[in-house]
Amino acid sequence: MDNIRLLVWATFTLMLWVTYQAWITQYPTEYQETSETIVDFNEQPNLPVITNTELPLLEEPLVAPPLVSEEVNPQVIRVQTDVLDLLIDENGGDLVRADLLNYPIEKDSNTVVRLLDFSGENKWVFQTGLRSAGGDAEPNHLERFSASSQEYDLIEGEDEITVVLDWQSMGPIRARKVYTFRRGQYAVDLNIVLENTGDQTWRGASYGQIVRYHRPVERSFTSVDSYSFRGPVLYDGNEYEKLDFSDLAEEPVSQIIAGGWLAAIQHHFLAAIVPPTQDAFSYQAATRGQEFVLTGLSGVVEVPAGGSLEFPLKLFVGPKLQDQLSNAGPELELTVDYGMLTLLAQPLFWALQKAHSYVGNWGWSIIIITLLIKLAFYKLTATSGRSMAKMRKLQPRMKALQETYKDNREELSRHMMALYKREKVNPAAGCLPILIQMPFFFAFYWVLIETVEIRQAPFMFWLNDLSSRDPYFVLPVLMGAAMLVQTRLNPAPPDPIQAKVMQIMPVVFSVFFAFFPAGLVLYWLTNTALSILQQWRINKLIAE
């Protein structure tokens, strides 16, 4: 009976969780419009600072006006690799548009995912440059840069492209931004080089910031995108933090961090800035109207007369491919947001990836990992299965006791416990499979929701996207039928109401799973089928 109650509560909890995820943000958050934000980097401990100088990195205008026609506007530099189609605006020398050539918006669509953009509600840009401590000329993101060409293409046989943009003031300070794009890579190296040809020391700091128009995620029960976080995130070298837009509007974030990074993320994709891990940067996160701004400012350095200095940054703009993320920055793969189940989800994905490297199909990889999980817990679930089988065998005697003591629940309970003890049956042992499976269920859920490697991955026949629901609901129906068979193999609940609940549960689960990713339903169907085989075998042995 305890078994049945736990299963009912587990189902109820699952239903509440799904309902919460689907509707939590249906009520729009009201954001307060704020005035222009001025970031003040004065008097920050443990970091060389610019004294008595405000650095208005967030003042308008942030980028050049929207481009009417990129084909005729000479301010735009186009860079194409095998995976990226990018625009660099000469006004600022920054990346202002990025199309991901291998990632269509929808399965078999000709329209690809666009991350960076330069205007309107799609605004999402990088802004980088240098700030002067003494009011000297500075190559910031509002200055004009120039390149030797307007088109750069990664041709066959080349592994990288280098794009150089030059800036020169009326005085002795010169600078250039050197971008390096590599084949197959979404990480971009940016090196800002300053040359001081004058006779005075130049003092200043480098910075990088991300500006994005914030659009809250529209929650929908049928859309997997609606369950993911969209917004600013910050890593301080130890902890990964998602920054709520409304919280930032009330209280901006300011930290001094070494070995950290900042990023704007959404489902499956991100744009990030990773400063050198050995350097301390002052990180700021704030809002301006409906935009959020993430800024990283280095400590002040000096460039002597006749000298030069390099300021490197790593940019990442693309899908959340975990191997590339881990190479681009420390713990950058945490942007693949598995939530509280990260410790379980990451090993599961690692195992899935290993299986996929052999079979080349994510659907079969899910089946293989499900089988391995089942084998890992075989002895534990077998113990539970034997208890369930013994309970099933004792049902006639249990019914006889219920008839005998139907008017005396205390005596019934005492005789039932005596029967369990005599036959060495533990009624609570059947709870273990449920308790074991639930964490794996939720971890698998987040792996299939968040992992871009499984996005739009086909399995077989009609299942051409394991990250979205089964279009014909075949898997949920099969899963419901398998769950019904599984309940028939277990002892029937003595209480008629509980018995009816157990009959309804497969239908309830089928309805809920109908909108879950097909890969998750495939996992649960496979797990249920293996459980049926195991319990059938145990029942047969106990019956003998």
N, C-alpha and C positions, 0 to 999 in steps of 0.2 A: 504494500500500500504506500509506503514511503517512497518507493520507486516511482509510482505513478504520480504522486504529488510533485516530486522533483521535476519530472518530465513536463507536467502541466505548467509549473512555475517557469521552467526554462522556455517553454513556448510563449508564455505570457510576456516574459522579459524580452524575448526576441521581437515580439510584435511591438512592444513599447519602444524598443530601440529603433526599429525601422521607421515607425511613425514619427518619432522625435527627429531622426535625421532628415526625414522628408519635409517636415513642416516647421522646424525650429526657426527658420528665418523668413517665413512667409510674411511676417509683419515687418515692414521696412523700417530700417533704422534712420532716424533723422539726424543728419549731420549739420553741425553748426558751421556756417561760413566764417572763415577766419581771415584776418588781414594778412598782408605780406609778412612772411616770416624772415627775420634776420638772424642768421646763425652767428653767435658771438663765441669766438674761440679763445677769449682772454682768460688768463689765470687758471689754466687746467693743470692739476698736479701731475707730476711724473712724466711730463711731456714738454719738450721745448715749444714755446709758444710765441706768437707774434704779439708784442706788447703794445697796448694803447691803439690797437687797430681792429676795427670790426671788419669781418669778411662777409660781405653780403652775397654769398654764393647762390642764394635762392631768389634774388631779385629778378624781375622781368626786365628785358625779354630773355627767356631761357634758351630758346632756339630760334632759328630763322623762321619767317612766316611760312605757312603751308605752301608746298610747291604745286603749281598749277599743272605743269607738264614736265616730267623728269627728262623727256627726250630733248627739250629745247632749253632747259635751264642749266647754265654752265656751272652752277654751284654744287651740282650733285655728281658724286663719283660712284660708279657702280662697280661692285666686286662680286664675281661669281666663282664659287668653288664647286666641287661635286656635290656638296650638301647644303650650301647656303647661297642665297641671292641677296646681296646687301647693298644699302645705300649709305654713303658717308657724305654729310653736309659740309661743304667747305667753310661755311659760317660756323665755326666751332671745331671743325675737324673731327666730329664724333659720329658714331653709328646711330642712325635715326630710323632705319628700317631693316627688317630681317625676315626673309621668307625661307621656310624649311622645305627644301625641294623633295625630300623623301617622306613627308608627312602630310597626306591629304586631310582636309577637314573631315570628310566622311569617306567611308570605304568606296574605292573605285571612283572618287571624285577627281576632277582636274584642278580643283582649287586647293592650294596648299595652305598650311598654317602660317599666319603672319604674326610674329611676336612684336618686334619694335615697329613703331609708327610715329609720325611727327606731328599730328594735329588732332584736334577734336577729342571725342570720347575714346578714341583709340590711342591717344598719346601715351607713348612708352619709349623713352630715349635714355641713352647714356650721355653724360656730360663730364668731361675730364679737362684738366689743365693745371696751370701753375698760378699761385697767388704771390704777389710781392709783399714783403714785410715793410718796405720803406716807401711805398707809393710809386715805385719804378714801373716801367712798362711790364706787362705780364701777358703771357699767352694763355688766357682763360678760354672758357667755352663760348664766349661771345665774340672772340676775335676771328678774323678771316685767315684761313689757311689755303694753300694752293698746292696742287699736285701736278706732276708732269703729264698725266693722262687722265681722261675721264672714264676709261674702261679698263678693267683688269680681269683677266680670265685665267683660271687654272687649267692649263692645256695638258693634253695627254703626255705622260712621262715626267711631269713636274710634281713635286710633293708639297710645294708651298709657294705662296705669293707674298711679296713684300710691297706694301704701299707706303710711300713717304709723303707727308704733307709738311710744307715749310711755312714758317711765320717769321716775320722780321718787323721790328718796330722802327721808329724814326731814330732811335738811339742805338746803343751798342749791343743790345740783347737780341739774340737770335734763338729760335727754337724750332723743333720739328717733332711731329708725331709719326712714329714708325709702327705700322701694323703688320703683323705676320699671321697669315691664314694658312692652315695646313689641310692636306687632303684627308677627308673623312672625319675631321675634327670640328667640334663646335666651340672649343676654347680658342680664344684669340689673344695673342700677345700684343700689348701696347707698351711702347717705350717712348716716354717723353724726354727729349734731350734738350738741355738748355746750354747755350754757349754765351759766355760773357767776354766780348771783345773790347770792353771798355777798361778804364783804369780804376774802377771802384768795385768793391765786393757787392755782389747781388745776394740778398737774403730773401728766402721765401719758402713756400711749402707746396706740395702736390696734392691734388684732390681728385676724387672720382665720385660721381653721384648718379643715382637712378631717379628719374621723374616719371610717374605714371598716374594717369587719370584712374581714379578708383571707381569701379563698378561692382557693387555687391553681387555675390553669386545668386542667381535665381534658382531657388530650390524647386525640384520636381521629383516626384516619386519614381518616375520612369527614366530619369537621366542620371547616369553615373557621375557626370561632371559636377552635379549639384552637391555631392558629398565631400568635395575637396576644398581646401583652403585657397583663397586667392587674395594676395596682398603682400605686404613687406615682411621680410624675415631677417634675423640678425644672428650671427654666430660669434660668441665672444671668446672663443678658444676653448671653452669648456661646455657651454650649454647652447642649445639651438632654441630660438624663441620666435614664435609667430606674433607679430605686432598687430593688434586690433586697431582698425582705422579710427573708430570712435574714441578709443583710449588715447591714441596719439593726438587727436584733436584737442583733448582736454589737457594732456601732459606729454610734451615731446620727450623723446629718449635721448640721453647723452651719456656716452661711455668712452673710456680710453681702453683700447684693446690691442693686444699683440697676438698675431696668429688667427685673426678673425676674418670675417667677410660679411657682405650684405647682398641681398637679392630680393627680387620681386618674383613671386612664383604664382603659378596657376596649375590647373590639372594637367599633369604630364610635361609641362614646359616651364622654363625659367630664364631670367636674365640676371647675372651675378657679376659683382666686382670683387676680385680677390687681391688685396694688396700683398706685398712681400711679407711672409710669415714672421720674419725676424724684426720687423719694424713696428713700433707702436703708432696706431692711428686713432684720431679722435672721431668717433662715430656719432652721427646725429640722425634722428628719424623724426620727421614732423609732417604736418599737413598744411596745405595751402588751398583753401576752398575745397574742391572735390579731388584734389591731387595729393598724393603722398610723395615725399622726397627723402631719399636715403643718401647720406653723405659720409664719406670717409676722408679725413684730412690728415696728412702726415705732419710730423714735427718740422720745425723750421730748420733749414740747412743753409749753408753759405757756399756760394760759388765765387771763388776769388777772381780778380781781374786776369783775363787771359785764359781762364779755366773753363771747364765744362762739367756737366753732371747729368747722369741718367736717372729717370724716375720710372721704374717699371710697374705695370699693373697687368693683371690677368683678367680678361673679360670672358664670360661664358654666356652664350645666347643659343638656346636650342632645347632639345628634349632631355628628360631626366635619365639619360643613359648612365647607369651607376658606375661602370668602369671608367668612363670619361670624366664623370664628376669627381671621383676619388683622385684622379690624376690632376685635376684642375685646381683643387684646393682642399685644405684639411677638413674632413668630415662634410664636404659639400654634398655627399650622397644623402645626408639627412634631409635634404629638400624633397626626397621621395618620402612623403609623409605617411608613415605607418602608425603614427600616434603612439598610444601607450603600449602597443604590441610590437614595437620595433625590434625588441630583443628576440622575439619569436619569428616575426615576419622576415627579417633579413636572412637568417639561416634557411628558412623555407624557400625564399627566392634564390639563394645560392644553390640549394639542392635542385630546384627547378631548372636553373640555368645549366647546371652540370648535366642533368638528364636531357635537356634540349640540345646540348652540344653533341649528344650521341644519336638521338632519334630525329632531331630536326623538326619537331612538331610540338607546339605547346600543349595541345590537348592530350597527346600521349604522355607528355612529361607530367601533367597533372595526375594522370592515372597511375603512372609509375611511382610518384612521390606518395600518393595516397596508399598504395600497396606497401611501400616501405614504412610509412607511419603505422599502418595496421600491424605489420610484422614487429615493429619496435615495441608495441604495447600488447603483443599477442598474449603473453602469459597473464598479464593483468586482466585483460578483457576475457580471457578464457576462464579465469577464476570467477569472474562475474557471471559469465555465461553458464557455468556449471550450477551456480546458485539459482539462476533463473530457471534452469532445466529441472532442478530439484523442486523448486516451488511449483512448477507446472505439474510435476509428478504427484505432488502432495495435494493438488487441488480437490480431488474427491474427499479426502479426509478433512480438509479445511471447510468444505461446504457442509460436511456432516456436523462439524463443531458449530458452525454458524446456525444450523437448524436447531441443534440441541440447546444452545445458549443464546438464542435470538433475543430473549427478553432480559439478558443479564450481560451487559457489555464488559463489566469488570471480569467476570468469570471467563467470558470468551477470550478476552485479551490474555488472561493468565494461561489458559489451555493452549492458545496459539503459540505463545512464547515457549511453553514447555515442549510443544511439537517441534518448533524450530530448533530448540536446543538438543532434543533427542535425535533428530535427523541431521544435525550439524548443518543447518541452513541459516544463512545470514541474509535477511530481507533487504538490508541496505546495500549489499554488495552490488546489486544491479545499477546503483547510482553511478558507479565509477566510469562506465563508458560515456555517459552524458557529460560528466565533469571533465573528462579527458578531451572529448571532442570539441566542446564549446570554445576553448581558447584557440584551437587549430582552425575552427570554423571562422572565427573573427579575424585571425591572422591571415588566413587564405583570402578572406574577403578583401582586406586592405591590399594584399599583394596583387590581386587581380584588378582592383580599382586603380591603384596608384602606379603600377609598374608599366612604363611606356613600352617596354619590350614586348608586352602581351597585347598592347593596343592594336586593335584590328587584326589580330593574329587568327588565321583560319585553323579549323580542326579537320573536319571531313563532312562530306555531303552538304547539307544545308547550313551547317555551322561555319560561317565564314568570318566570325568576329567573336572571340571568346571573352572580350571585355564588355560586351553588351548582351542584352537579353536574347534568348532563343526566339527568333522571329515567328516560329510556328508553335511554340510552347510544348514541343515534344519532350524535351528533357524534364521540365517540371512535372508533366503528367506521368512519365516513367518513374520519376522519383517518388511521387505520391503513391503509385502502385507498389513500388518496392517497400515503402514505409508501411503500407497496409499489410503486406506479406510478413514484414518483420514483427508487427504487433501480433499477428496470428501465431508466431513461434514462441512468443512470451506468454507467461501465465496471465489469464484474464483477470482484471480487477474484480474483487468481490463486490464492490459497490456498483450498482447499476448506472449511476450517474457518471462515475469515473469510466466505466466501460464505454458509455456513449461518447465521452470526451475523447477517449483513445481512438474511437472509430472516426471521429471528425478531424482529428489532428492531421492525418495525411492530406486531407483536402485543404485545411488551413495552410499547411506548409507549402503545398503546391501553388496556392494563390500568391503567397508572399514571394516564393522563389521564382515565380513567373517573370518578375521584373528585376531579378538579380542577374549579374553577369553569367553567361552560359558556362564559363569556366568554373565558377563557384558551384553551380548546379551539377556540373559534371563531377566535381569532387565529391559532393554529398551523395550523388547517385552511386558513384563507385564505392564509397565508404559503406553505404547502406547495403549494396549487393554483397560486399565482402563480409559484412556483419551477418547477413542472412546465411551465407554459406557456413560461417563459423558456428552460428547458433544451431543451424540444422544438424551439423555434425555432432555437436555436443548433446543435443536432445536425443539423437539416435543412440549415442553411447550410454547416456544415463538411462534411457528406456530399456536397454538391454540388461 
